[in-house]
Amino acid sequence: MSAKKSPPPGLYERLIPWRIRNRVTRWQQDRTCRRAFPLFQQDPDRALAAGSNLLSELVFGWGNTSFSAQTEYLERCMVEVAKSTGPILECGSGLSTLVLGTVAQRNNLKMWSFENSPEWALRVRTQLEKYGITSVKVCDTPLRSYGEYNWYDSSGESLPNDFGLVICDGPPAQTPGGRYGMYPQVKGRLRPDCKIMVDDADREQEREICARWKQENGGRFEIFGETKRFIVFDCGSQG
């Protein structure tokens, strides 16, 4: 009996229209998210256990994989949220808002999330409501120019003055100044020992921004991650 031949590369894509493929993928993502997120909410620590694929399933289920936070970054952010003793600021909302909001809620912490896209903010709010996550306030904060850079306009928000942790995964990379504006605009609201988590450290821009924060304000930072690197900036450390 002859061996079964594999279909030629690309045959699936040629035979099935992209609209149908997209619908199938979206169905798979929704199904994965509906199963995985309740499990995560029951016990977030299980996502940190060796061999767990729970965060990977959530990343797939959320979609938006080109921009969404990946598992190593989410894992470290979860650890930092669990250790935090003060409120949390998130710059750019998404899957991380749900994941970290769940951990914050378990630890009786509050989280503010800046979002410049009204449509995206609505999606995140809808999911927070769906899963009963009340620890997060998603703030509609359009981007505005501060001269040298653009940053979220949070002038209409009542923010705490003692953020202990910042999750910095926005605004989009093409924004003038990138994520630099976080420190000059928010530093008056940061605890001296605040930690800042910066995603996308594979990009030179993010590394240069953290080096500039260090030069202008002190502190130190390290780069972590194997599949997608990220930065942990410690405002209270020197070196």
C-alpha positions as CSV (number, residue, x, y, z in Angstrom):
1,M,0.0,0.0,0.0
2,S,1.4,3.4,-1.0
3,A,2.0,6.0,1.7
4,K,-0.7,8.6,2.1
5,K,0.5,11.9,0.5
6,S,0.2,15.2,2.3
7,P,-1.8,17.9,0.4
8,P,0.3,20.4,-1.5
9,P,1.4,23.5,0.5
10,G,-1.2,26.2,0.2
11,L,-4.0,23.9,-1.0
12,Y,-6.2,24.7,2.0
13,E,-5.8,28.4,1.4
14,R,-6.6,28.1,-2.3
15,L,-9.7,26.0,-1.8
16,I,-11.4,27.8,1.1
17,P,-12.1,31.5,0.7
18,W,-10.4,33.7,3.3
19,R,-13.8,34.9,4.7
20,I,-14.7,31.4,5.6
21,R,-11.2,30.7,7.0
22,N,-11.5,33.9,9.1
23,R,-15.0,32.9,10.4
24,V,-13.6,29.4,11.4
25,T,-10.7,31.0,13.1
26,R,-12.9,33.5,15.0
27,W,-15.2,30.6,16.1
28,Q,-12.2,28.7,17.4
29,Q,-10.9,31.7,19.2
30,D,-14.3,32.5,20.8
31,R,-14.7,28.8,21.8
32,T,-11.2,28.8,23.4
33,C,-11.7,32.0,25.3
34,R,-15.1,30.9,26.6
35,R,-13.5,27.8,28.0
36,A,-10.1,29.2,29.2
37,F,-11.0,32.5,30.8
38,P,-13.4,31.0,33.4
39,L,-10.7,28.5,34.4
40,F,-8.3,31.4,34.7
41,Q,-10.7,33.3,36.9
42,Q,-11.2,30.4,39.2
43,D,-7.5,30.1,39.9
44,P,-5.1,32.6,38.2
45,D,-2.1,30.9,39.8
46,R,-2.7,27.8,37.6
47,A,-1.6,29.9,34.6
48,L,1.8,30.3,36.2
49,A,2.3,26.5,36.9
50,A,5.0,24.7,35.0
51,G,3.6,23.2,31.8
52,S,0.4,25.3,31.8
53,N,-0.9,26.4,28.4
54,L,-3.7,28.5,29.9
55,L,-2.1,31.9,29.0
56,S,-1.3,30.7,25.5
57,E,-4.9,29.7,25.1
58,L,-6.0,33.1,26.2
59,V,-3.7,34.9,23.8
60,F,-5.0,32.8,20.9
61,G,-8.6,33.2,22.1
62,W,-8.3,37.0,22.4
63,G,-7.0,37.3,18.8
64,N,-5.1,40.4,17.8
65,T,-2.0,38.3,18.1
66,S,0.3,40.8,16.3
67,F,-0.3,43.4,19.0
68,S,-1.5,41.4,22.1
69,A,0.8,40.9,25.1
70,Q,2.4,37.4,25.0
71,T,2.7,34.8,27.7
72,E,6.1,35.7,29.2
73,Y,5.2,39.3,29.6
74,L,1.8,38.5,31.0
75,E,3.3,36.0,33.5
76,R,5.7,38.6,34.9
77,C,3.0,41.3,35.0
78,M,0.8,38.9,37.0
79,V,3.6,38.4,39.5
80,E,4.2,42.2,39.8
81,V,0.4,42.9,40.2
82,A,0.2,40.2,43.0
83,K,3.1,41.9,44.8
84,S,1.8,45.4,44.4
85,T,0.5,47.3,47.4
86,G,-0.9,50.3,45.5
87,P,-3.0,51.1,42.5
88,I,-2.0,50.1,39.0
89,L,-1.8,52.1,35.8
90,E,-2.1,50.4,32.4
91,C,-1.2,52.3,29.2
92,G,-3.0,50.6,26.3
93,S,-5.8,48.1,27.0
94,G,-6.4,44.6,25.7
95,L,-6.1,41.0,27.0
96,S,-3.7,42.2,29.7
97,T,-6.6,44.4,31.1
98,L,-8.7,41.3,31.7
99,V,-5.9,39.1,33.0
100,L,-4.3,41.7,35.3
101,G,-7.7,43.0,36.3
102,T,-8.6,39.6,37.5
103,V,-5.4,39.4,39.7
104,A,-5.9,42.9,40.9
105,Q,-9.5,42.1,41.9
106,R,-8.4,39.1,43.8
107,N,-5.9,41.3,45.7
108,N,-8.4,44.2,46.3
109,L,-6.4,46.5,44.0
110,K,-7.7,49.1,41.6
111,M,-6.4,49.6,38.0
112,W,-6.8,52.4,35.6
113,S,-6.3,51.7,31.9
114,F,-5.7,54.4,29.3
115,E,-7.1,53.7,25.8
116,N,-7.1,56.1,22.9
117,S,-9.4,54.1,20.6
118,P,-13.1,54.4,21.5
119,E,-13.9,51.2,19.6
120,W,-11.2,49.2,21.4
121,A,-12.2,50.7,24.8
122,L,-15.8,49.5,24.2
123,R,-14.6,46.0,23.4
124,V,-12.5,45.8,26.5
125,R,-15.3,47.2,28.7
126,T,-17.7,44.7,27.3
127,Q,-15.4,41.8,28.2
128,L,-14.8,43.2,31.6
129,E,-18.5,43.4,32.3
130,K,-19.0,39.9,30.8
131,Y,-16.6,38.3,33.2
132,G,-17.6,40.5,36.2
133,I,-14.2,42.2,36.5
134,T,-14.9,45.4,38.5
135,S,-11.4,46.3,39.5
136,V,-10.6,48.2,36.3
137,K,-11.6,51.6,35.0
138,V,-11.0,51.9,31.2
139,C,-10.4,55.6,30.5
140,D,-11.2,57.2,27.2
141,T,-7.9,59.1,26.7
142,P,-7.3,60.4,23.2
143,L,-3.7,61.1,22.2
144,R,-2.6,64.8,22.2
145,S,0.6,66.6,21.5
146,Y,2.8,67.7,24.4
147,G,5.3,69.3,22.0
148,E,8.1,66.8,21.8
149,Y,5.9,63.8,22.1
150,N,2.2,62.7,22.1
151,W,0.6,61.0,25.1
152,Y,-2.8,60.1,26.5
153,D,-4.9,63.1,27.5
154,S,-6.0,62.1,31.0
155,S,-7.0,65.6,32.1
156,G,-10.6,64.5,32.6
157,E,-9.8,61.6,34.9
158,S,-9.4,61.5,38.7
159,L,-6.3,59.5,39.2
160,P,-4.5,58.4,42.4
161,N,-1.2,59.9,43.3
162,D,0.5,56.7,44.4
163,F,0.7,54.2,41.5
164,G,2.9,51.3,42.5
165,L,3.0,49.6,39.1
166,V,2.7,50.8,35.5
167,I,2.0,48.4,32.6
168,C,3.2,50.2,29.6
169,D,2.0,48.6,26.3
170,G,0.9,51.7,24.5
171,P,0.4,54.0,22.7
172,P,1.0,52.5,19.2
173,A,4.7,52.5,18.1
174,Q,4.1,55.1,15.3
175,T,2.9,57.7,17.9
176,P,5.4,60.6,18.0
177,G,7.7,59.9,20.9
178,G,6.4,56.4,21.3
179,R,6.0,55.6,25.0
180,Y,8.4,58.2,26.3
181,G,5.6,60.5,27.5
182,M,4.6,58.1,30.3
183,Y,7.3,59.2,32.7
184,P,7.2,63.0,32.3
185,Q,3.4,63.0,32.3
186,V,2.8,60.6,35.2
187,K,5.9,60.7,37.4
188,G,4.2,63.0,39.9
189,R,1.7,60.1,40.5
190,L,4.3,57.3,40.9
191,R,5.6,56.0,44.2
192,P,9.4,56.3,44.6
193,D,9.6,52.5,44.4
194,C,7.2,52.1,41.4
195,K,8.0,49.5,38.8
196,I,7.2,50.0,35.1
197,M,6.7,47.0,32.8
198,V,7.4,47.9,29.2
199,D,6.5,45.4,26.4
200,D,8.1,45.1,22.9
201,A,11.8,45.4,24.1
202,D,12.8,43.8,20.8
203,R,12.3,47.3,19.4
204,E,15.2,49.7,19.7
205,Q,12.8,52.6,20.4
206,E,11.6,51.0,23.7
207,R,15.2,50.4,24.9
208,E,16.2,54.0,24.0
209,I,13.1,55.3,25.9
210,C,14.0,53.4,29.1
211,A,17.6,54.6,28.8
212,R,16.4,58.1,28.6
213,W,14.0,57.7,31.6
214,K,17.0,56.4,33.6
215,Q,19.2,59.3,32.5
216,E,16.6,61.9,33.4
217,N,15.0,60.4,36.5
218,G,17.4,57.7,37.9
219,G,16.4,54.1,38.4
220,R,17.5,51.0,36.5
221,F,16.1,48.5,34.1
222,E,16.6,45.0,32.8
223,I,15.5,43.1,29.7
224,F,13.8,39.8,30.1
225,G,12.0,37.3,27.8
226,E,13.1,34.6,25.3
227,T,10.4,34.6,22.6
228,K,9.4,38.3,22.9
229,R,11.5,40.5,25.1
230,F,10.2,43.1,27.7
231,I,11.7,45.5,30.2
232,V,11.3,45.9,33.9
233,F,12.1,49.4,35.0
234,D,12.6,49.9,38.7
235,C,12.2,53.6,39.6
236,G,13.6,53.1,43.1
237,S,16.9,51.3,42.3
238,Q,20.1,53.0,41.2
239,G,22.7,51.6,38.9
